[in-house]
Amino acid sequence: MNIKKQHIPSLLIILFALAQVCLAQTDIPDQRNIKTGSIIPDLSYSDQPYIVKTDDDAWLCCLTTGAGHEGQPGQIVITQRSKDKGKTWEDQVQVEPPSGPEASYAVMLKVPSGRIYIFYNHNTDNIREIKTVDGDLIKRVDSQGYFVFKYSDDHGKSWSVKRYSVPVREFEIDRNNVYNGKIRFFWNVGKAFILDGKGYIPLHKVGGFGKGFFTSNEGVLLSSDNILTENDPENINWETLPEGDIGLRTPKGVGGPIAAEQSYVVLSDGSLYCVYRTIDGHPVDTYSRDGGRTWSEPQYKTFTNGNLIKHPRAANFAWKCKNGKYLYWFHNHGGRFIREFPDVNMAYNDRNPVWLSGGIEVDGPNGKIIKWTQPEILLYDDDPFIRISYPDLIEENGKYYMTETQKDVARLHEIDPGMLEKLWYQFDLEESAEPGLTLSLPDNSGRMLTEIKIPDFSPFVERNYKSADHGSKDMRHGFTIDIWFELKSDKSGQVLIDNRMANGQGIALQTTEKGTVEIVLNDGRNESRWDCDPGLIGKKKLHHLTVIVDGGPKIITFIVDGILCDGGDYRQFGWGRFNPDYRGVYGMEILRIGTSLKGKIKSLRMYDRALLTTEAIGNYRYGLNKR
């Protein structure tokens, strides 16, 4: 076989791709695994894959990319089109050339005529270094310069040659930077939107650079009252909101200096809702009833049950869907453990998995507000260090798609609409989950047994006989334990259920010295443990406990009396990871129930699948109504 040298690199790429396909076939697909998504092409670095639908029925995606890493010279904005809902992409256009100054962090706005505007940072003056708050110099220069735009009248196939600057009003945070506002620091990840005949573009002002990269942030809105109708870009009017000298910050007296990546949605009554990231361990939200001119006092975001939502220093976005309901992307961990950690860079970590909360509108004291459900796992990667962020939501013909990036590869994912419908229905759900149910006690005669043959559970990992090396196949199965019980003692070591052998192999639910209930997973080769949050299990009180062991992301969650554990002030994470090599529920055939329990078990259900958080809450309400 005669292979020319110039063909060798291409052949190596093909062989590598085939190897990747073979490796992927050793796993059972899980729609939540980001590697099952379709790849959005880039130049190498890949950030902020945002999509608008064009008037010629294409999807237009803008992307910040470059041949190097984030922030390196040559960083540019590109766009590309898809006519098949993200399966393939074409018409890739460089909005700015790689040979020019950095162009970064683009968002698009489509106006009624079909024209599309693209807004982005541009280092127009080609500044090559910036002073930090400590007097040092940094070479990364992609978060300063001018906020500019171009436009397309051919659905994103080409962009105007000329770029136009958006005048941004100076705020206190600008005057206080090391250049006294002569050089402005800023960037944008927020989606543009339309309200009451005006176009709005978010912008995140930066106070300086130093420890943690950005040392302070606040959010503003750039509003135009004629961009929807004015054809000449030179004549577009701009106003910087909110009124006054200060943008959207963290809560007064308690919040830190970081208030960034504001995400906005328009409510049915014309109000604006905004949520954004901090380094306080919690996201912040606020409402405007006057088109962004003034805002309610920023507060840390809560679930409808009043519990503070936890979130690190990462994008957390909200979207309004066509059905009038809402979705919220976040990472479900944080709290004081991020706020009090001495290294602020720690707050950037752990953006995997992604969690999704559903929202519905209700009447508040001053207008519509959104109440938020407890969340479900939306996306994950098998590598816990992979960070998933900067998403976008697209709806098409009743289907839901989300983009995301981990800074190297951007992908598009179709989201299970059934999961979303359950999520939105969570507030009213009072049904018992039946699919996957393998054990239900008491039985039809009303007996609560102390021993029973344990159901057969699907393996988590098994041998792959179809591979040449007969290696492992990740089956991505899960199981769930759903139990009503009452304790008469807070003594540790009380066993609720147990099928462990003498060597510890099997599963168990038992009390701990912390006053919690833990699950033990032991397959004879490794052991993993995780428990519910402290302070939730009391004596002489009937409790409902759901333990979800999810073999997709390898995560254990506890739901106690209808509340998903998030760690509270006790720990950063309410959910825990188990050993990815855990093979499954292999122990004694007999399941012992409450044999060393000082109390009683009222009911026990087991499922050969990982329930949704919503299903566990439905089980709790169903059981509550039956009692």
Summary of the structure (lengths in Angstrom):
residues: 627
radius of gyration: 26.4
end to end distance: 76.6
largest distance: 80.8
contacts: 2106
relative contact order: 0.09
helix: 10%
strand: 40%
